[in-house]
Amino acid sequence: MAEKHRDKSHHERLFKASMSPVRRQIVAAIGIHGKSRDELKQELNVSDFQLKFNLDWLIREGFVVEEEGKLKLTDDGIELLEAG
């Protein structure tokens, strides 16, 4: 499989995602197996606003998708998870 082309905007999105402790917590909590919104809310010690704002950002920027009520990391989300 060919390596995905990484342009400047990709690196900027990855940087913005990694600079937010809440976004990193969300990505780590979702992990490779995925979680529901309720599971995330129970696991993370963040306000409803923080969770919704940051999760919506991660979805909009392509790091997380929601399928059948479960949040899952995209390839970009896994890259962010691996970057720590």
KEMARKE-434723 format. One record per residue: residue number from 1; x, y, z of N, C-alpha, C in turn; residue in three letters. Coordinates in nm, 3 decimals, always signed. Last residue first. Layout:
(pt NUM (X Y Z) (X Y Z) (X Y Z) 'ala')
...
***
This chain:
(pt 84 (+0.117 +1.012 +2.043) (+0.114 +1.026 +2.188) (+0.076 +1.160 +2.234) 'gly')
(pt 83 (+0.124 +0.914 +1.798) (+0.216 +1.025 +1.824) (+0.220 +1.058 +1.972) 'ala')
(pt 82 (-0.084 +0.734 +1.802) (+0.053 +0.682 +1.803) (+0.156 +0.790 +1.834) 'glu')
(pt 81 (-0.298 +0.915 +1.782) (-0.285 +0.828 +1.898) (-0.142 +0.778 +1.912) 'leu')
(pt 80 (-0.251 +1.019 +1.524) (-0.247 +1.107 +1.641) (-0.229 +1.027 +1.769) 'leu')
(pt 79 (-0.294 +0.785 +1.377) (-0.164 +0.853 +1.370) (-0.146 +0.947 +1.489) 'glu')
(pt 78 (-0.560 +0.746 +1.436) (-0.463 +0.647 +1.483) (-0.322 +0.707 +1.480) 'ile')
(pt 77 (-0.665 +0.967 +1.301) (-0.682 +0.954 +1.446) (-0.584 +0.855 +1.506) 'gly')
(pt 76 (-0.605 +0.900 +1.038) (-0.543 +1.018 +1.097) (-0.553 +1.015 +1.250) 'asp')
(pt 75 (-0.772 +0.677 +1.014) (-0.628 +0.659 +1.000) (-0.552 +0.779 +1.060) 'asp')
(pt 74 (-1.009 +0.737 +1.283) (-0.975 +0.721 +1.142) (-0.825 +0.692 +1.135) 'thr')
(pt 73 (-1.156 +0.584 +1.566) (-1.049 +0.665 +1.509) (-1.034 +0.634 +1.361) 'leu')
(pt 72 (-1.504 +0.599 +1.653) (-1.385 +0.524 +1.610) (-1.284 +0.619 +1.552) 'lys')
(pt 71 (-1.790 +0.570 +1.851) (-1.685 +0.659 +1.801) (-1.561 +0.576 +1.770) 'leu')
(pt 70 (-2.101 +0.430 +1.777) (-1.969 +0.409 +1.835) (-1.869 +0.503 +1.768) 'lys')
(pt 69 (-2.343 +0.443 +1.645) (-2.339 +0.483 +1.786) (-2.205 +0.465 +1.855) 'gly')
(pt 68 (-2.271 +0.368 +1.383) (-2.363 +0.285 +1.461) (-2.351 +0.313 +1.611) 'glu')
(pt 67 (-1.990 +0.562 +1.394) (-2.058 +0.459 +1.315) (-2.141 +0.374 +1.409) 'glu')
(pt 66 (-1.819 +0.853 +1.365) (-1.918 +0.786 +1.448) (-1.997 +0.691 +1.360) 'glu')
(pt 65 (-1.466 +0.921 +1.356) (-1.596 +0.903 +1.289) (-1.690 +0.835 +1.388) 'val')
(pt 64 (-1.187 +1.140 +1.392) (-1.284 +1.048 +1.454) (-1.407 +1.040 +1.364) 'val')
(pt 63 (-1.043 +1.309 +1.237) (-0.968 +1.220 +1.325) (-1.057 +1.111 +1.386) 'phe')
(pt 62 (-1.161 +1.509 +1.078) (-1.133 +1.378 +1.020) (-1.050 +1.284 +1.106) 'gly')
(pt 61 (-1.254 +1.750 +1.165) (-1.120 +1.749 +1.106) (-1.076 +1.610 +1.059) 'glu')
(pt 60 (-1.502 +1.678 +1.276) (-1.498 +1.770 +1.161) (-1.363 +1.765 +1.089) 'arg')
(pt 59 (-1.412 +1.519 +1.492) (-1.494 +1.460 +1.386) (-1.485 +1.546 +1.260) 'ile')
(pt 58 (-1.273 +1.708 +1.645) (-1.203 +1.587 +1.598) (-1.279 +1.519 +1.484) 'leu')
(pt 57 (-1.483 +1.888 +1.699) (-1.366 +1.932 +1.622) (-1.293 +1.812 +1.563) 'trp')
(pt 56 (-1.652 +1.727 +1.855) (-1.701 +1.781 +1.727) (-1.585 +1.825 +1.639) 'asp')
(pt 55 (-1.477 +1.694 +2.072) (-1.516 +1.578 +1.992) (-1.569 +1.622 +1.857) 'leu')
(pt 54 (-1.465 +1.958 +2.168) (-1.344 +1.893 +2.119) (-1.375 +1.769 +2.035) 'asn')
(pt 53 (-1.738 +2.011 +2.235) (-1.660 +2.102 +2.152) (-1.541 +2.030 +2.088) 'phe')
(pt 52 (-1.807 +1.792 +2.406) (-1.877 +1.815 +2.280) (-1.794 +1.902 +2.185) 'lys')
(pt 51 (-1.621 +1.824 +2.620) (-1.629 +1.700 +2.544) (-1.693 +1.724 +2.408) 'leu')
(pt 50 (-1.676 +2.085 +2.709) (-1.542 +2.050 +2.660) (-1.545 +1.924 +2.575) 'gln')
(pt 49 (-1.950 +2.054 +2.786) (-1.911 +2.148 +2.681) (-1.774 +2.111 +2.622) 'phe')
(pt 48 (-1.931 +1.869 +2.993) (-2.008 +1.833 +2.874) (-1.968 +1.923 +2.756) 'asp')
(pt 47 (-1.593 +1.867 +3.124) (-1.732 +1.915 +3.120) (-1.799 +1.867 +2.992) 'ser')
(pt 46 (-1.407 +1.572 +3.210) (-1.421 +1.700 +3.141) (-1.568 +1.739 +3.141) 'val')
(pt 45 (-1.275 +1.314 +3.271) (-1.313 +1.414 +3.370) (-1.314 +1.552 +3.305) 'asn')
(pt 44 (-1.386 +1.022 +3.102) (-1.308 +1.146 +3.105) (-1.363 +1.244 +3.207) 'leu')
(pt 43 (-1.571 +0.811 +3.135) (-1.427 +0.788 +3.153) (-1.347 +0.917 +3.173) 'glu')
(pt 42 (-1.825 +0.909 +3.080) (-1.799 +0.847 +3.210) (-1.649 +0.836 +3.238) 'gln')
(pt 41 (-1.788 +0.997 +2.816) (-1.829 +1.092 +2.920) (-1.800 +1.037 +3.060) 'lys')
(pt 40 (-1.729 +0.756 +2.686) (-1.631 +0.864 +2.693) (-1.662 +0.960 +2.808) 'leu')
(pt 39 (-1.974 +0.623 +2.716) (-1.852 +0.566 +2.774) (-1.744 +0.672 +2.789) 'glu')
(pt 38 (-2.138 +0.796 +2.567) (-2.162 +0.778 +2.711) (-2.039 +0.720 +2.780) 'asp')
(pt 37 (-2.035 +0.762 +2.310) (-2.027 +0.894 +2.373) (-2.046 +0.881 +2.525) 'arg')
(pt 36 (-1.850 +0.451 +2.294) (-1.970 +0.531 +2.275) (-1.949 +0.667 +2.340) 'ser')
(pt 35 (-1.539 +0.370 +2.132) (-1.621 +0.392 +2.251) (-1.748 +0.465 +2.212) 'lys')
(pt 34 (-1.263 +0.174 +1.999) (-1.379 +0.261 +1.990) (-1.456 +0.267 +2.121) 'gly')
(pt 33 (-1.025 +0.037 +1.981) (-1.148 -0.041 +1.986) (-1.275 +0.043 +1.977) 'his')
(pt 32 (-0.809 +0.204 +1.994) (-0.827 +0.128 +1.869) (-0.958 +0.050 +1.866) 'ile')
(pt 31 (-0.926 +0.504 +2.163) (-0.834 +0.395 +2.135) (-0.866 +0.321 +2.007) 'gly')
(pt 30 (-1.077 +0.677 +2.320) (-1.143 +0.603 +2.212) (-1.057 +0.482 +2.174) 'ile')
(pt 29 (-0.874 +0.777 +2.487) (-0.987 +0.704 +2.545) (-1.061 +0.621 +2.439) 'ala')
(pt 28 (-0.708 +0.910 +2.305) (-0.655 +0.797 +2.382) (-0.768 +0.712 +2.440) 'ala')
(pt 27 (-0.887 +1.108 +2.215) (-0.830 +1.011 +2.119) (-0.778 +0.888 +2.194) 'val')
(pt 26 (-0.930 +1.244 +2.460) (-1.042 +1.184 +2.386) (-0.990 +1.076 +2.292) 'ile')
(pt 25 (-0.672 +1.337 +2.522) (-0.743 +1.246 +2.613) (-0.855 +1.172 +2.541) 'gln')
(pt 24 (-0.628 +1.508 +2.305) (-0.542 +1.390 +2.322) (-0.607 +1.289 +2.415) 'arg')
(pt 23 (-0.825 +1.697 +2.363) (-0.833 +1.619 +2.238) (-0.746 +1.495 +2.247) 'arg')
(pt 22 (-0.724 +1.798 +2.603) (-0.855 +1.732 +2.601) (-0.870 +1.647 +2.476) 'val')
(pt 21 (-0.479 +1.916 +2.529) (-0.480 +1.801 +2.620) (-0.613 +1.726 +2.618) 'pro')
(pt 20 (-0.391 +2.014 +2.213) (-0.501 +2.020 +2.309) (-0.500 +1.896 +2.399) 'ser')
(pt 19 (-0.196 +1.963 +2.030) (-0.171 +2.069 +2.127) (-0.280 +2.080 +2.233) 'met')
(pt 18 (-0.290 +1.778 +1.848) (-0.198 +1.731 +1.952) (-0.171 +1.836 +2.059) 'ser')
(pt 17 (-0.445 +1.934 +1.677) (-0.508 +1.828 +1.757) (-0.418 +1.788 +1.873) 'ala')
(pt 16 (-0.250 +2.096 +1.562) (-0.359 +2.156 +1.640) (-0.426 +2.053 +1.729) 'lys')
(pt 15 (-0.095 +1.894 +1.429) (-0.036 +1.978 +1.534) (-0.144 +2.039 +1.623) 'phe')
(pt 14 (-0.281 +1.800 +1.245) (-0.224 +1.708 +1.342) (-0.164 +1.786 +1.460) 'leu')
(pt 13 (-0.316 +2.034 +1.095) (-0.430 +1.973 +1.166) (-0.381 +1.880 +1.276) 'arg')
(pt 12 (-0.055 +2.065 +0.992) (-0.113 +2.169 +1.078) (-0.230 +2.115 +1.159) 'glu')
(pt 11 (-0.032 +1.835 +0.836) (+0.057 +1.852 +0.951) (+0.004 +1.959 +1.047) 'his')
(pt 10 (-0.227 +1.895 +0.644) (-0.237 +1.774 +0.726) (-0.153 +1.789 +0.853) 'his')
(pt 9 (-0.123 +2.124 +0.527) (-0.248 +2.134 +0.603) (-0.269 +2.011 +0.691) 'ser')
(pt 8 (+0.107 +2.022 +0.396) (+0.121 +2.116 +0.507) (-0.007 +2.124 +0.591) 'lys')
(pt 7 (+0.047 +1.669 +0.330) (+0.077 +1.807 +0.294) (+0.081 +1.895 +0.418) 'asp')
(pt 6 (+0.126 +1.353 +0.272) (+0.108 +1.442 +0.386) (+0.146 +1.583 +0.345) 'arg')
(pt 5 (-0.006 +1.079 +0.105) (+0.063 +1.207 +0.090) (+0.026 +1.299 +0.207) 'his')
(pt 4 (+0.040 +0.753 +0.229) (-0.051 +0.865 +0.209) (+0.028 +0.995 +0.201) 'lys')
(pt 3 (+0.219 +0.501 +0.060) (+0.213 +0.594 +0.173) (+0.121 +0.711 +0.135) 'glu')
(pt 2 (+0.054 +0.219 -0.084) (+0.134 +0.341 -0.096) (+0.115 +0.430 +0.027) 'ala')
(pt 1 (+0.084 -0.118 +0.000) (+0.000 +0.000 +0.000) (+0.089 +0.124 +0.000) 'met')
***
